[in-house]
């Protein structure tokens, strides 16, 4: 580098007074380049941060700039001097550049260094020289420091390595963006041409339709657009339109009333046909037990009975009926409680079984409330009907039946019943009930004639024993 400086014997104003540095301001440019170590044009320094010391050749040739001064290749290129053919501009390492910025690569991916040009190849044209900077006076010029090449190379390599390490660390912290690939849509395998669906024509037709259908993709629900806000007037109109009209309200009320009435009627029918029977049978059974207990204890004496008081028990073996007989035909006190009522009051008063003659007439429900006379229409002439009292058993045989008569026809309970077929006075039995079933429009009459009177001391009659 000392070769390029002006000699001691050079005059201050001669043509070579400043040597090669003073020719066109090259020394000032060289000094300015020292501000950036990475662009130092001095010998041994290289502008590329990926300079590798292991690629430096053993020796570099020295070139002449045409003014009688010798320079190293780097400085000569900086000053625009002609470079020999085949000489590279700079010690550039592509493989190091690739390794510093992108990390270690596979051998196949690395960029091979450019081969030196052949000596026979023509020399590359020199780059045009930069405009000459104004030359400073000799007393203001600063001599270039004569620094060895090796320390500067180490500094450059250390800076380049630090930058590479920082970039590698930053890139490692950045998460890799996931790559989403759509899943391949499964394609149904076509059925072999030789295979045919088993079964009839309908199954083959369904199979053919199934093969011809396209696969439908997922249905994407689109959000409904938001409704624009309504004004106060529009809101009132919408609320008024949403209200039901009077006709709709009236029909709804009528429908609810009918439904309620239907439910109430259903409950009433259930009560009449089911619950009243259960309740009346319980009451009648308790009354029968009470009468039998009084007979067994001897507390009861024969005489006139109060209305609603039980005094006898009727047995109809064919119908499996055992029901107490109470005085009177009051609906609530007697008939609705599952008991049989005796006509014993006022104009409808009839004889008792113990009387020497007369008609013992009784009434009972055919449906609901215990329904003791529901099937008396099935009695046949000669069927026994037994009336049990405190002192004796009175057995009657069914004689005749009147299917239907008016409720006001009281002649059927006279001492000699009209229409019964009896010709003269005697001991008769008359059973009355409502007909048709579940109505009280008419009366059904069954008559019987006493055939046996047995004291209790002699035991039960044959009709109850058999």
URTA-V962159 format. One record per residue. N is the residue number from 0. RES is the residue in three letters. PSI is psi in degrees with one decimal (none if undefined). Layout:
n=<N;N>
res=<RES;RES>
psi=<PSI;PSI>
//
This chain:
n=<0;1;2;3;4;5;6;7;8;9;10;11;12;13;14;15;16;17;18;19;20;21;22;23;24;25;26;27;28;29;30;31;32;33;34;35;36;37;38;39;40;41;42;43;44;45;46;47;48;49;50;51;52;53;54;55;56;57;58;59;60;61;62;63;64;65;66;67;68;69;70;71;72;73;74;75;76;77;78;79;80;81;82;83;84;85;86;87;88;89;90;91;92;93;94;95;96;97;98;99;100;101;102;103;104;105;106;107;108;109;110;111;112;113;114;115;116;117;118;119;120;121;122;123;124;125;126;127;128;129;130;131;132;133;134;135;136;137;138;139;140;141;142;143;144;145;146;147;148;149;150;151;152;153;154;155;156;157;158;159;160;161;162;163;164;165;166;167;168;169;170;171;172;173;174;175;176;177;178;179;180;181;182;183;184;185;186;187;188;189;190;191;192;193;194;195;196;197;198;199;200;201;202;203;204;205;206;207;208;209;210;211;212;213;214;215;216;217;218;219;220;221;222;223;224;225;226;227;228;229;230;231;232;233;234;235;236;237;238;239;240;241;242;243;244;245;246;247;248;249;250;251;252;253;254;255;256;257;258;259;260;261;262;263;264;265;266;267;268;269;270;271;272;273;274;275;276;277;278;279;280;281;282;283;284;285;286;287;288;289;290;291;292;293;294;295;296;297;298;299;300;301;302;303;304;305;306;307;308;309;310;311;312;313;314;315;316;317;318;319;320;321;322;323;324;325;326;327;328;329;330;331;332;333;334;335;336;337;338;339;340;341;342;343;344;345;346;347;348;349;350;351;352;353;354;355;356;357;358;359;360;361;362;363;364;365;366;367;368;369;370;371;372;373;374;375;376;377;378;379;380;381;382;383;384;385;386;387;388;389;390;391;392;393;394;395;396;397;398;399;400;401;402;403;404;405;406;407;408;409;410;411;412;413;414;415;416;417;418;419;420;421;422;423;424;425;426;427;428;429;430;431;432;433;434;435;436;437;438;439;440;441;442;443;444;445;446;447;448;449;450;451;452;453;454;455;456;457;458;459;460;461;462;463;464;465>
res=<UNK;UNK;UNK;UNK;UNK;UNK;UNK;UNK;UNK;UNK;UNK;UNK;UNK;UNK;UNK;UNK;UNK;UNK;UNK;UNK;UNK;UNK;UNK;UNK;UNK;UNK;UNK;UNK;UNK;UNK;UNK;UNK;UNK;UNK;UNK;UNK;UNK;UNK;UNK;UNK;UNK;UNK;UNK;UNK;UNK;UNK;UNK;UNK;UNK;UNK;UNK;UNK;UNK;UNK;UNK;UNK;UNK;UNK;UNK;UNK;UNK;UNK;UNK;UNK;UNK;UNK;UNK;UNK;UNK;UNK;UNK;UNK;UNK;UNK;UNK;UNK;UNK;UNK;UNK;UNK;UNK;UNK;UNK;UNK;UNK;UNK;UNK;UNK;UNK;UNK;UNK;UNK;UNK;UNK;UNK;UNK;UNK;UNK;UNK;UNK;UNK;UNK;UNK;UNK;UNK;UNK;UNK;UNK;UNK;UNK;UNK;UNK;UNK;UNK;UNK;UNK;UNK;UNK;UNK;UNK;UNK;UNK;UNK;UNK;UNK;UNK;UNK;UNK;UNK;UNK;UNK;UNK;UNK;UNK;UNK;UNK;UNK;UNK;UNK;UNK;UNK;UNK;UNK;UNK;UNK;UNK;UNK;UNK;UNK;UNK;UNK;UNK;UNK;UNK;UNK;UNK;UNK;UNK;UNK;UNK;UNK;UNK;UNK;UNK;UNK;UNK;UNK;UNK;UNK;UNK;UNK;UNK;UNK;UNK;UNK;UNK;UNK;UNK;UNK;UNK;UNK;UNK;UNK;UNK;UNK;UNK;UNK;UNK;UNK;UNK;UNK;UNK;UNK;UNK;UNK;UNK;UNK;UNK;UNK;UNK;UNK;UNK;UNK;UNK;UNK;UNK;UNK;UNK;UNK;UNK;UNK;UNK;UNK;UNK;UNK;UNK;UNK;UNK;UNK;UNK;UNK;UNK;UNK;UNK;UNK;UNK;UNK;UNK;UNK;UNK;UNK;UNK;UNK;UNK;UNK;UNK;UNK;UNK;UNK;UNK;UNK;UNK;UNK;UNK;UNK;UNK;UNK;UNK;UNK;UNK;UNK;UNK;UNK;UNK;UNK;UNK;UNK;UNK;UNK;UNK;UNK;UNK;UNK;UNK;UNK;UNK;UNK;UNK;UNK;UNK;UNK;UNK;UNK;UNK;UNK;UNK;UNK;UNK;UNK;UNK;UNK;UNK;UNK;UNK;UNK;UNK;UNK;UNK;UNK;UNK;UNK;UNK;UNK;UNK;UNK;UNK;UNK;UNK;UNK;UNK;UNK;UNK;UNK;UNK;UNK;UNK;UNK;UNK;UNK;UNK;UNK;UNK;UNK;UNK;UNK;UNK;UNK;UNK;UNK;UNK;UNK;UNK;UNK;UNK;UNK;UNK;UNK;UNK;UNK;UNK;UNK;UNK;UNK;UNK;UNK;UNK;UNK;UNK;UNK;UNK;UNK;UNK;UNK;UNK;UNK;UNK;UNK;UNK;UNK;UNK;UNK;UNK;UNK;UNK;UNK;UNK;UNK;UNK;UNK;UNK;UNK;UNK;UNK;UNK;UNK;UNK;UNK;UNK;UNK;UNK;UNK;UNK;UNK;UNK;UNK;UNK;UNK;UNK;UNK;UNK;UNK;UNK;UNK;UNK;UNK;UNK;UNK;UNK;UNK;UNK;UNK;UNK;UNK;UNK;UNK;UNK;UNK;UNK;UNK;UNK;UNK;UNK;UNK;UNK;UNK;UNK;UNK;UNK;UNK;UNK;UNK;UNK;UNK;UNK;UNK;UNK;UNK;UNK;UNK;UNK;UNK;UNK;UNK;UNK;UNK;UNK;UNK;UNK;UNK;UNK;UNK;UNK;UNK;UNK;UNK;UNK;UNK;UNK;UNK;UNK;UNK;UNK;UNK;UNK;UNK;UNK;UNK;UNK;UNK;UNK;UNK;UNK;UNK;UNK;UNK;UNK;UNK;UNK;UNK;UNK;UNK;UNK;UNK;UNK;UNK;UNK>
psi=<-21.9;-17.2;-24.1;-6.1;155.9;142.2;166.5;-21.5;8.6;140.9;159.7;-20.4;7.8;171.1;-25.6;34.4;-35.2;6.8;-152.0;-28.3;-28.0;1.0;-53.3;36.3;22.5;-32.2;-40.1;-40.7;-37.5;-39.7;-41.4;-33.8;-19.5;-13.2;-24.4;110.3;-26.6;-17.3;24.5;122.7;4.2;160.2;139.2;-14.2;149.2;141.9;-22.2;130.6;-9.6;26.8;135.6;123.4;-24.9;-7.4;2.6;128.6;168.1;-40.1;148.2;140.6;158.7;134.5;158.9;136.0;4.5;-3.7;12.0;8.8;145.5;139.6;158.2;164.8;-42.2;-43.9;-36.3;-41.8;-38.1;-33.8;0.5;15.1;157.8;136.2;141.3;157.5;144.1;-3.3;131.4;153.3;-36.1;156.3;86.0;132.8;95.8;-38.1;-39.5;-38.8;-46.0;-38.3;-34.3;-37.8;-32.4;5.4;178.6;134.9;163.3;153.8;-33.6;-25.1;-13.5;153.2;123.7;142.0;147.6;136.8;143.6;144.6;153.1;147.9;-24.3;-14.8;149.5;150.0;143.1;143.3;142.9;145.4;144.3;141.0;145.4;155.7;138.5;133.8;153.9;136.9;129.4;158.3;159.6;-32.6;-17.6;-9.3;141.3;124.9;142.3;133.2;139.6;84.5;143.2;156.4;-32.4;-47.2;-39.8;-36.1;-39.8;-38.7;-45.9;-43.3;-38.9;-42.5;-44.6;-41.7;-40.0;-43.2;-40.2;-41.9;-40.7;-42.7;-39.5;-40.6;-41.5;-44.1;-31.1;-30.1;-22.0;119.8;143.9;137.7;127.7;146.4;116.7;124.9;131.1;136.8;136.8;135.2;126.8;133.0;121.8;138.1;126.7;144.1;144.2;144.0;-30.7;-24.1;133.4;138.8;137.2;154.8;-163.8;-165.9;-38.0;-41.8;-40.4;-35.5;-41.7;-38.4;-39.5;-39.3;-39.2;-35.4;-27.4;-6.7;146.9;147.0;126.1;132.1;173.0;138.5;121.6;117.8;128.3;135.4;136.9;140.4;143.1;134.1;143.0;143.6;139.7;153.0;172.3;-39.7;-42.8;-36.8;-39.9;-42.3;-40.6;-40.7;-38.7;-39.0;-30.8;-21.7;147.0;147.0;161.8;-36.0;-41.6;-42.3;-42.7;-44.2;-36.4;-41.7;-44.2;-42.1;-42.7;-36.5;-44.5;-40.1;-42.5;-42.6;-39.0;-41.8;-42.0;-40.7;-39.4;-42.1;-38.3;-44.3;-42.6;-41.1;-44.6;-45.0;-21.1;-55.1;-38.7;-36.0;-43.7;-45.0;-43.8;-38.3;-37.1;-45.7;-45.6;-39.5;-41.0;-39.7;-38.4;-44.1;-39.4;-43.1;-44.2;-37.3;-40.2;-38.8;-39.5;-32.7;-16.9;13.4;-22.9;131.0;146.3;148.9;-157.2;134.0;146.4;154.1;132.3;-2.6;129.5;140.1;-11.1;172.1;131.5;136.4;127.4;91.8;-38.4;-34.9;1.2;48.1;129.0;108.4;144.0;152.5;127.0;160.8;132.0;163.5;29.3;133.2;-47.9;-41.0;-25.3;-66.7;-44.3;-9.6;11.8;10.2;164.4;131.0;139.1;130.4;99.2;16.5;141.4;-140.0;-18.9;14.0;134.0;173.8;165.4;160.0;-27.9;-9.4;155.8;-33.6;161.9;-178.5;114.3;98.1;136.0;162.7;154.1;160.5;140.2;-30.3;145.8;167.7;49.1;-27.2;62.5;-26.1;27.7;-38.7;25.3;-16.7;-12.9;-0.4;146.1;155.5;132.0;-13.3;133.7;145.7;120.1;131.9;118.9;126.3;-174.7;-30.1;-25.7;171.7;127.1;120.5;129.2;152.4;135.0;131.3;-47.3;171.2;142.0;105.9;-33.4;134.9;168.1;146.5;-24.5;-1.2;92.0;0.3;-15.7;-13.9;14.7;165.4;-37.8;97.9;136.3;128.2;-3.4;-21.0;-3.6;140.1;-28.6;-178.2;152.8;-170.5;106.9;162.8;132.6;126.8;126.5;143.5;173.3;152.7;149.2;177.8;145.7;18.2;169.0;32.2;-41.7;178.9;142.6;130.3;134.0;129.7;151.8;160.9;135.2;133.8;-11.7;141.3;114.2;126.3;154.4;-28.8;-23.8;-3.1;-179.4;151.7;169.1;-28.6;-28.4;-18.9;-37.6;none>
//
